[in-house]
Amino acid sequence: MVKVVLTGSMKSAAGGHTELEIEAANIQQMLARLGSDYPKLKPILDRGVSVSVDGIIYRDAWFQPISPKSEVYILPRMAGG
């Protein structure tokens, strides 16, 4: 199980939870499970989010592996500039 920390409006969409445990081997599986387990999160996830795994931010690396010991944060999508 991967411990996932939610930020901002995602907390309320997940019923007030700030930390969730999700069974997932990569970012794509984690986002899919979050959307199915917490349907109010799905629209937010579909708009796009950034995922921080052990301090490295990923935007479109859907198959990036996640270990059960990883520190994972879901963040609003960050725009480059």
Protein Blocks (a to p, Z undefined) as FASTA:
>chain_A
ZZdddehjllmmnnopabdcdddfbfklmmmmmmmmmmmlmmmmmnopcddeehiacfkl
mklccdfkbccddddddddZZ
